[in-house]
Amino acid sequence: MNSNVIPLLQLGIVLIFIIMILLILLYVYLMRPKKVEKRKEEEDELLTQDDENKKNRIQNYGKFTTNLSRESIYEFMEFDEIVDNMIVRKNGAQYIMILQCNGVNYDLMSEDEKIAVEEGFVQFLNTLRFPIQLYVQSRTLNLRDIIEEYKARIDNLTVEIDKIDAKLAQTSGNKALREKLEFEKRRKVNILEYGINITDYVEKMSSNKNVLQQRTYVVVSYYSAEIGGNLDRWSKEEIYNMCFSELYTRCQNIASSLSTSQVSSRILDSEELAELLYIAYNRDESELLQLSKVLDAQYDSLYSTGKDVLQKKQEKIEQEINIAAIDMATDSILKADRQRQVEELEFKINKTERIKQKASELIDSYHDQLDPRVYQLAKREVEKVGNEVKKPELQEAQTTAPRKKVVKRRRIED
C-alpha cells in the first residue's frame, strides 16, 4: 500500500509544479501588454511635449520672451542715435549717411542710352575713394501721402471754381470776359473730375497689400579715427562737425557721380532714416503701424493741447483778409474793365470826329467847283454822321452802376 501512495504523491507534486509554472506564464503574458501600453503612452506624452515646445519655439522665433533693459535693446539695435540726418554708432566713433537712389528703366532705353548708362556707372565706380554699401529694402507701397496731396489739389480747384463763379456773377455785361471765364471754368471742372477719379483709383489700389516697392540705398560711413592725429586735442563738438562735413561731402560726390548714369539720388533726413530702420527691425508690424502715422498722431509726445486762443483769432483774421482781398481784386477787375470800355468808346467817338473834320475840309476845298445847294447838303450830311454814337453810349458806359457782388465763400471750421 505504501508503494502505491508514493507514486501518487510524486504525481501530485509534479502537477502542482506544472500548474504553478502555467500561472506564472499567464501572469507574465497578462502583465506584458500593460507595460507596453504604458510605455507607448509615456512616449506619446513625450512627443506631445516636444511638439508643443517646438511649436512655441516657432511662434516665439525672433521675439523676446523676457523683459529687456534699455541697454540690451540699444546693444541689439547697434546704433546710438539719429541726429542731423546721420546715424551715430559706437559711441560716436562711426557716422553714417544714406542716399536713396531712383532707378532708371534700363530695358526701355535704346542701345546708345544703355551704353551711356553703363559708362556712367563705370565712371562712378572708378571715382570711389572710400567704401560704400548697397542696401535694398522692399516695403508695402504707401500711397497715403499721394492721396492727401491729390485731395489738397482738389480742394484748391474747388476754391478756384468758386472764385470764377463769383466773377461770372459780376460780369454779365461783358460778353468777351464772360466767355473767357466760362472757358476757364469748364477747363478747371474737367481737371477736378479727373482728379477725383484718380484719387478714387489710388485709394482702391492702396487697399491692396500685395503692392510692393523696392528701394535702393547707398550707405556711406565715416569714422572719427579717419581725422588723424590725437583726437583728445579736439572737443566732441569739433569732431562731430568735421565728421559731418566730410560725410556730407562724400554723399554729394556720390550723388554727382551717379547722375552721370542718369540715376538721381538724395540724402535721407532724420525722419526717413528712422523709418528705414523701423521697417528693417519690424517687418510685419511696419505694415500695420506706419511710422509716419505715429509721428503725425504725435504718439511720441507726452501730452497734446488744443489750438491757442490767439492762434484761433489770428487764423480768423487771416480768413477775413483773404475774403476781403478776393472782393477787392474782383472790384478792381470790374472797374478796370468798365474803364477800358469807356476808353474804347471815347477813342471811337474821337475817331469819328476826326473823320468828319477831314471830310469837311475836303468839301471846303471843292467849294468853288460845287453848286451852293450841293455844298450845303454835303456839309449837313457830314454833320449827321456819328451823332448816334456820340453822347448816349458814352453817358451810359460812364454811369453803369456796378452790380451787387456775389462771392461764394467756403466755410472753414475751427
C-alpha positions as CSV (number, residue, x, y, z in Angstrom):
1,M,0.0,0.0,0.0
2,N,2.8,2.3,0.8
3,S,4.4,1.5,-2.5
4,N,1.2,2.7,-4.3
5,V,0.9,6.0,-2.3
6,I,4.4,7.3,-3.1
7,P,3.9,7.4,-6.9
8,L,0.6,9.3,-6.4
9,L,2.3,11.9,-4.2
10,Q,5.0,12.3,-6.7
11,L,2.5,12.8,-9.5
12,G,0.6,15.3,-7.4
13,I,3.7,17.3,-6.7
14,V,4.6,17.4,-10.4
15,L,1.1,18.5,-11.3
16,I,1.2,21.3,-8.7
17,F,4.6,22.4,-10.1
18,I,3.3,22.4,-13.7
19,I,0.2,24.4,-12.6
20,M,2.4,27.0,-10.8
21,I,4.6,27.4,-14.0
22,L,1.4,27.9,-16.1
23,L,0.1,30.5,-13.7
24,I,3.4,32.4,-13.8
25,L,3.4,32.3,-17.5
26,L,-0.2,33.5,-17.7
27,Y,0.6,36.3,-15.3
28,V,3.6,37.3,-17.4
29,Y,1.5,37.2,-20.5
30,L,-1.2,39.3,-19.0
31,M,1.1,41.9,-17.5
32,R,3.3,42.4,-20.6
33,P,0.8,44.4,-22.7
34,K,0.1,46.9,-19.9
35,K,3.8,47.7,-19.7
36,V,3.9,48.2,-23.5
37,E,0.8,50.4,-23.5
38,K,2.2,52.4,-20.6
39,R,5.5,52.8,-22.4
40,K,3.6,53.9,-25.5
41,E,1.6,56.4,-23.5
42,E,4.8,57.8,-22.0
43,E,6.3,58.0,-25.4
44,D,3.2,59.8,-26.8
45,E,3.4,62.3,-23.9
46,L,7.0,63.0,-24.6
47,L,6.3,63.5,-28.3
48,T,3.4,65.8,-27.4
49,Q,5.6,67.9,-25.1
50,D,8.3,68.0,-27.8
51,D,5.7,69.2,-30.4
52,E,4.4,71.9,-28.1
53,N,7.9,73.1,-27.3
54,K,8.7,73.1,-30.9
55,K,5.5,75.0,-31.8
56,N,6.3,77.5,-29.0
57,R,9.8,77.9,-30.4
58,I,8.4,78.5,-33.9
59,Q,5.8,81.0,-32.7
60,N,8.3,82.9,-30.5
61,Y,11.1,82.8,-33.1
62,G,12.6,86.3,-33.3
63,K,10.6,87.5,-30.3
64,F,11.9,88.3,-26.8
65,T,10.3,86.2,-24.1
66,T,11.8,88.0,-21.2
67,N,11.9,91.6,-20.0
68,L,14.7,93.5,-21.7
69,S,16.6,96.5,-20.3
70,R,17.2,99.7,-22.3
71,E,20.9,98.8,-22.5
72,S,20.2,95.4,-24.1
73,I,17.9,97.0,-26.6
74,Y,20.5,99.5,-27.6
75,E,23.0,96.8,-27.9
76,F,20.7,94.8,-30.1
77,M,20.0,97.7,-32.5
78,E,23.7,98.5,-32.9
79,F,23.3,102.3,-33.2
80,D,23.3,105.1,-30.6
81,E,21.1,107.8,-32.1
82,I,19.8,109.6,-35.2
83,V,20.8,113.3,-35.4
84,D,21.2,115.8,-38.2
85,N,20.4,113.2,-41.0
86,M,23.1,110.8,-39.6
87,I,23.1,107.5,-37.8
88,V,25.6,107.6,-34.9
89,R,27.2,104.3,-33.9
90,K,29.8,103.0,-31.4
91,N,29.7,106.0,-29.1
92,G,30.4,108.5,-31.8
93,A,33.2,106.5,-33.5
94,Q,31.2,105.9,-36.7
95,Y,28.8,108.2,-38.6
96,I,26.5,107.1,-41.4
97,M,24.6,108.9,-44.1
98,I,22.3,107.1,-46.5
99,L,21.4,108.1,-50.1
100,Q,18.1,107.0,-51.7
101,C,18.5,106.3,-55.4
102,N,15.8,106.5,-58.0
103,G,16.4,103.8,-60.7
104,V,16.1,104.2,-64.4
105,N,14.1,101.9,-66.8
106,Y,17.1,100.3,-68.5
107,D,15.0,97.9,-70.6
108,L,13.1,100.7,-72.4
109,M,16.3,102.5,-73.4
110,S,17.9,102.5,-76.8
111,E,21.3,100.9,-77.3
112,D,23.1,104.2,-77.2
113,E,21.4,105.2,-74.0
114,K,22.2,101.8,-72.4
115,I,25.9,102.3,-73.3
116,A,25.8,105.8,-71.8
117,V,24.3,104.5,-68.5
118,E,26.9,101.7,-68.3
119,E,29.8,104.0,-69.0
120,G,28.4,106.4,-66.4
121,F,28.2,103.7,-63.8
122,V,31.7,102.5,-64.5
123,Q,32.9,106.1,-64.1
124,F,31.1,106.2,-60.8
125,L,32.9,103.1,-59.6
126,N,36.2,104.4,-60.7
127,T,35.8,107.7,-58.8
128,L,35.1,105.9,-55.5
129,R,37.9,106.5,-52.9
130,F,36.1,105.2,-49.9
131,P,34.0,102.1,-49.1
132,I,30.2,102.1,-49.6
133,Q,27.4,99.6,-49.1
134,L,24.3,99.0,-51.2
135,Y,21.1,98.2,-49.3
136,V,17.8,97.1,-51.0
137,Q,14.6,97.2,-49.0
138,S,11.2,96.0,-50.1
139,R,8.2,97.6,-48.4
140,T,4.5,97.8,-48.9
141,L,3.7,100.8,-51.2
142,N,2.3,103.6,-49.0
143,L,0.0,105.9,-51.1
144,R,-1.3,107.8,-48.1
145,D,0.8,110.9,-48.8
146,I,-0.1,110.9,-52.5
147,I,-3.8,110.6,-51.7
148,E,-3.6,113.5,-49.3
149,E,-1.8,115.6,-51.9
150,Y,-4.5,114.8,-54.5
151,K,-7.2,115.8,-52.1
152,A,-5.5,119.1,-51.3
153,R,-5.3,119.9,-55.0
154,I,-9.0,119.0,-55.4
155,D,-9.8,121.4,-52.6
156,N,-7.8,124.2,-54.3
157,L,-9.6,123.6,-57.6
158,T,-12.9,123.8,-55.8
159,V,-11.9,127.2,-54.3
160,E,-10.8,128.5,-57.8
161,I,-14.1,127.4,-59.4
162,D,-16.0,129.3,-56.6
163,K,-13.9,132.4,-57.4
164,I,-14.7,132.1,-61.1
165,D,-18.4,131.7,-60.3
166,A,-18.2,134.9,-58.3
167,K,-16.6,136.7,-61.2
168,L,-19.2,135.4,-63.6
169,A,-22.0,136.8,-61.4
170,Q,-20.5,140.3,-61.8
171,T,-19.5,140.3,-65.5
172,S,-22.9,139.7,-67.2
173,G,-22.5,142.9,-69.3
174,N,-19.1,142.0,-70.8
175,K,-19.6,139.2,-73.3
176,A,-15.9,138.6,-74.1
177,L,-14.8,138.4,-70.5
178,R,-17.7,136.2,-69.6
179,E,-16.8,133.7,-72.4
180,K,-13.2,133.7,-71.2
181,L,-14.3,132.9,-67.6
182,E,-16.7,130.2,-68.7
183,F,-14.0,128.5,-70.7
184,E,-11.6,128.7,-67.7
185,K,-14.4,127.2,-65.5
186,R,-15.0,124.3,-67.9
187,R,-11.3,123.6,-68.0
188,K,-11.0,123.5,-64.2
189,V,-14.2,121.4,-63.8
190,N,-12.7,118.8,-66.2
191,I,-9.5,118.8,-64.2
192,L,-11.5,118.5,-61.0
193,E,-13.4,115.5,-62.2
194,Y,-10.2,113.8,-63.5
195,G,-8.5,114.5,-60.1
196,I,-11.5,112.9,-58.2
197,N,-11.3,109.8,-60.4
198,I,-7.5,109.5,-59.9
199,T,-7.9,109.8,-56.2
200,D,-10.6,107.1,-56.0
201,Y,-8.4,104.8,-58.1
202,V,-5.3,105.4,-56.0
203,E,-7.3,104.7,-52.8
204,K,-8.6,101.4,-54.2
205,M,-5.0,100.5,-55.2
206,S,-3.7,101.4,-51.8
207,S,-6.0,98.8,-50.1
208,N,-4.2,96.0,-51.9
209,K,-1.5,94.7,-49.5
210,N,0.4,93.0,-52.3
211,V,1.6,96.2,-53.9
212,L,5.3,96.3,-53.1
213,Q,8.0,98.9,-53.8
214,Q,11.7,98.2,-53.9
215,R,14.1,100.9,-52.9
216,T,17.8,101.0,-53.3
217,Y,20.1,102.9,-50.8
218,V,23.8,103.7,-50.8
219,V,25.2,103.6,-47.2
220,V,28.2,105.9,-46.7
221,S,30.2,105.7,-43.5
222,Y,32.9,107.8,-41.9
223,Y,35.0,107.1,-38.8
224,S,36.2,109.7,-36.4
225,A,39.6,107.9,-36.5
226,E,40.0,109.0,-40.1
227,I,40.5,112.6,-39.0
228,G,44.0,111.5,-37.9
229,G,46.3,112.6,-35.1
230,N,45.3,112.6,-31.5
231,L,41.6,113.1,-31.1
232,D,42.0,114.3,-27.5
233,R,43.0,117.7,-28.7
234,W,39.6,118.2,-30.3
235,S,36.3,118.7,-28.5
236,K,33.4,116.4,-29.1
237,E,31.5,119.1,-31.0
238,E,34.5,119.8,-33.2
239,I,34.9,116.1,-34.0
240,Y,31.2,116.0,-34.8
241,N,31.3,119.0,-37.1
242,M,34.3,117.6,-39.0
243,C,32.7,114.2,-39.4
244,F,29.5,115.7,-40.6
245,S,31.3,117.9,-43.2
246,E,33.4,115.1,-44.6
247,L,30.4,112.7,-44.7
248,Y,28.2,115.3,-46.4
249,T,31.0,115.9,-49.0
250,R,31.2,112.2,-49.7
251,C,27.5,111.9,-50.3
252,Q,27.5,114.9,-52.6
253,N,30.3,113.3,-54.6
254,I,28.4,110.1,-54.9
255,A,25.2,111.9,-56.0
256,S,27.1,113.8,-58.6
257,S,28.8,110.6,-59.9
258,L,25.5,108.7,-60.1
259,S,23.9,111.5,-62.1
260,T,26.3,110.6,-65.0
261,S,24.5,107.3,-65.3
262,Q,21.0,109.1,-65.1
263,V,20.4,107.9,-61.5
264,S,19.1,110.6,-59.3
265,S,19.7,110.4,-55.5
266,R,19.2,112.4,-52.3
267,I,20.3,112.3,-48.7
268,L,17.7,110.9,-46.3
269,D,16.6,113.2,-43.5
270,S,16.4,112.1,-39.8
271,E,12.7,111.1,-40.0
272,E,13.3,109.0,-43.2
273,L,16.3,107.3,-41.5
274,A,14.1,106.4,-38.5
275,E,11.5,105.0,-40.9
276,L,14.2,103.0,-42.7
277,L,15.5,101.4,-39.5
278,Y,11.9,100.9,-38.2
279,I,11.0,98.8,-41.2
280,A,14.3,96.9,-41.1
281,Y,13.7,95.9,-37.5
282,N,9.9,95.4,-37.7
283,R,9.0,93.7,-41.0
284,D,5.5,92.7,-40.1
285,E,4.4,95.5,-37.7
286,S,5.5,98.2,-40.1
287,E,2.6,97.4,-42.4
288,L,0.1,97.7,-39.6
289,L,1.5,100.6,-37.7
290,Q,3.4,103.0,-40.0
291,L,6.0,105.3,-38.5
292,S,4.7,108.4,-40.5
293,K,1.2,107.9,-39.0
294,V,2.8,107.6,-35.5
295,L,4.6,110.9,-35.9
296,D,1.6,112.6,-37.4
297,A,-0.5,111.4,-34.4
298,Q,2.2,112.7,-32.0
299,Y,2.3,109.4,-30.1
300,D,5.8,110.4,-29.1
301,S,4.6,113.5,-27.2
302,L,3.9,113.5,-23.5
303,Y,0.6,115.4,-24.0
304,S,-1.3,117.2,-26.7
305,T,-3.2,120.5,-26.5
306,G,-5.7,122.4,-28.5
307,K,-5.1,125.5,-30.5
308,D,-4.2,128.6,-28.6
309,V,-6.9,131.3,-28.5
310,L,-4.5,133.9,-30.1
311,Q,-3.8,131.4,-32.8
312,K,-7.5,131.0,-33.5
313,K,-8.0,134.7,-33.6
314,Q,-5.1,135.1,-36.0
315,E,-6.5,132.4,-38.3
316,K,-9.9,134.1,-38.3
317,I,-8.3,137.5,-39.2
318,E,-6.3,135.8,-42.0
319,Q,-9.5,134.3,-43.3
320,E,-11.2,137.7,-43.3
321,I,-8.2,139.2,-45.0
322,N,-8.3,136.6,-47.7
323,I,-12.1,137.2,-48.3
324,A,-11.6,140.9,-48.4
325,A,-8.7,140.5,-50.8
326,I,-10.9,138.4,-53.2
327,D,-13.6,141.1,-53.1
328,M,-11.0,143.9,-53.7
329,A,-9.5,142.0,-56.6
330,T,-12.9,141.4,-58.2
331,D,-13.9,145.1,-57.8
332,S,-10.6,146.2,-59.4
333,I,-11.1,143.9,-62.3
334,L,-14.6,145.1,-62.9
335,K,-13.7,148.8,-62.6
336,A,-10.7,148.3,-64.9
337,D,-13.0,146.6,-67.5
338,R,-15.5,149.4,-67.3
339,Q,-12.7,152.0,-67.8
340,R,-11.4,150.1,-70.8
341,Q,-14.9,150.1,-72.3
342,V,-15.2,153.9,-71.8
343,E,-11.7,154.5,-73.3
344,E,-12.6,152.4,-76.3
345,L,-15.9,154.3,-76.8
346,E,-14.1,157.7,-76.4
347,F,-11.5,156.6,-79.0
348,K,-14.3,155.6,-81.3
349,I,-16.0,159.0,-80.9
350,N,-12.7,160.9,-81.4
351,K,-12.0,158.8,-84.5
352,T,-15.5,159.7,-85.9
353,E,-14.9,163.4,-85.1
354,R,-11.6,163.4,-86.9
355,I,-13.1,161.7,-89.9
356,K,-15.9,164.3,-90.0
357,Q,-13.4,167.1,-89.7
358,K,-11.3,165.7,-92.5
359,A,-14.4,165.2,-94.7
360,S,-15.5,168.8,-94.1
361,E,-12.1,170.1,-95.1
362,L,-12.2,168.1,-98.3
363,I,-15.7,169.5,-99.1
364,D,-14.4,173.0,-98.4
365,S,-11.6,172.5,-100.8
366,Y,-14.2,171.8,-103.6
367,H,-16.4,174.8,-102.6
368,D,-15.7,176.7,-105.8
369,Q,-16.4,173.7,-108.0
370,L,-19.7,172.6,-106.4
371,D,-23.2,174.0,-106.6
372,P,-24.0,176.0,-103.5
373,R,-27.0,173.8,-102.8
374,V,-25.0,170.6,-103.1
375,Y,-22.3,172.1,-100.9
376,Q,-24.7,172.9,-98.1
377,L,-26.3,169.4,-98.3
378,A,-22.9,167.7,-98.2
379,K,-21.9,169.7,-95.1
380,R,-25.2,168.8,-93.5
381,E,-24.7,165.0,-94.2
382,V,-21.2,165.1,-92.7
383,E,-22.6,166.6,-89.5
384,K,-25.2,163.9,-89.2
385,V,-22.6,161.1,-89.3
386,G,-21.6,159.7,-85.9
387,N,-24.2,161.6,-83.8
388,E,-26.0,158.3,-83.0
389,V,-23.0,157.0,-81.1
390,K,-21.6,160.2,-79.6
391,K,-23.2,161.1,-76.3
392,P,-25.8,158.5,-75.4
393,E,-23.5,155.5,-75.4
394,L,-20.7,157.4,-73.6
395,Q,-23.0,158.5,-70.9
396,E,-24.4,155.0,-70.5
397,A,-20.9,153.5,-70.2
398,Q,-19.8,156.0,-67.6
399,T,-23.0,155.8,-65.4
400,T,-23.4,152.0,-65.4
401,A,-24.0,151.0,-61.8
402,P,-21.9,148.1,-60.6
403,R,-23.9,145.0,-59.8
404,K,-24.0,143.6,-56.3
405,K,-21.1,141.3,-55.7
406,V,-22.0,137.6,-55.0
407,V,-19.0,135.8,-53.7
408,K,-19.2,132.2,-52.6
409,R,-17.1,131.6,-49.6
410,R,-16.2,128.2,-48.3
411,R,-16.9,127.7,-44.7
412,I,-13.7,127.0,-42.7
413,E,-14.5,125.2,-39.4
414,D,-12.2,125.8,-36.5
